[in-house]
Structure formats: structure tokens, C-alpha cells
Amino acid sequence: MSKKKSFVLRIDPETFESIEKWAADEFRSVNGQLEWMIHKSLKDAKRLKKRKTGE
């Protein structure tokens, strides 16, 4: 299992509610939705490191 780093995120209530609804629509937790959004943004911007084969 991969290690995950935790941190505090301050976000305005209106934005949080929008993310919360989006997450519910896709059967994800808010945390899972934020991880998905960040990963997608990094991938789209070609900012992700390529994984080595076998990982």
C-alpha cells in the first residue's frame, strides 16, 4: 500500500459544498474526490513522474 501524507486544507464553505456534491454524485468521499481532481490536473499538465515498471 502506498504511503499518504496528510495536511490541513482551508477552503471556503461554498467551494467545499460544490466538491462535496460532486463527490457524492460519483460515489466518492470528499478526500477521494480531491485526490482524483489533483491527480487529473497533474496528469493533464504533464507534471506526473512516470512510474517504474513493476511498481
C-alpha positions as CSV (number, residue, x, y, z in Angstrom):
1,M,0.0,0.0,0.0
2,S,1.3,3.5,-0.8
3,K,2.1,6.0,1.9
4,K,0.0,9.1,2.0
5,K,0.8,12.5,3.5
6,S,-1.8,14.3,5.4
7,F,-2.1,18.1,5.6
8,V,-4.6,20.8,6.6
9,L,-6.6,22.5,3.7
10,R,-8.5,25.7,4.3
11,I,-11.3,26.1,1.8
12,D,-14.3,28.3,1.7
13,P,-17.7,26.7,2.5
14,E,-19.2,27.3,-0.9
15,T,-16.4,25.6,-2.7
16,F,-16.5,22.7,-0.2
17,E,-20.2,22.2,-0.8
18,S,-19.6,22.1,-4.6
19,I,-16.9,19.4,-4.1
20,E,-19.0,17.5,-1.6
21,K,-21.9,17.3,-4.1
22,W,-19.6,16.3,-7.0
23,A,-18.0,13.6,-4.8
24,A,-21.5,12.3,-3.8
25,D,-22.5,12.2,-7.5
26,E,-19.5,10.0,-8.2
27,F,-19.8,7.8,-5.1
28,R,-16.5,9.2,-3.6
29,S,-15.6,10.8,-0.3
30,V,-14.6,14.5,-0.4
31,N,-11.0,13.4,0.2
32,G,-11.1,10.9,-2.6
33,Q,-12.6,13.5,-4.9
34,L,-9.9,16.0,-4.1
35,E,-7.2,13.3,-4.7
36,W,-8.8,12.5,-8.1
37,M,-9.0,16.2,-9.0
38,I,-5.4,16.9,-8.1
39,H,-4.2,13.7,-9.9
40,K,-6.2,14.6,-13.0
41,S,-4.8,18.2,-13.0
42,L,-1.2,17.0,-12.6
43,K,-1.7,14.4,-15.4
44,D,-3.3,17.0,-17.8
45,A,-0.4,19.4,-17.1
46,K,2.1,16.6,-17.7
47,R,3.5,17.1,-14.2
48,L,3.4,13.5,-13.0
49,K,6.6,11.4,-12.8
50,K,6.5,8.3,-14.9
51,R,6.3,5.1,-12.7
52,K,8.9,2.5,-13.0
53,T,7.8,-0.9,-14.3
54,G,6.8,-3.3,-11.5
55,E,5.5,-0.6,-9.1
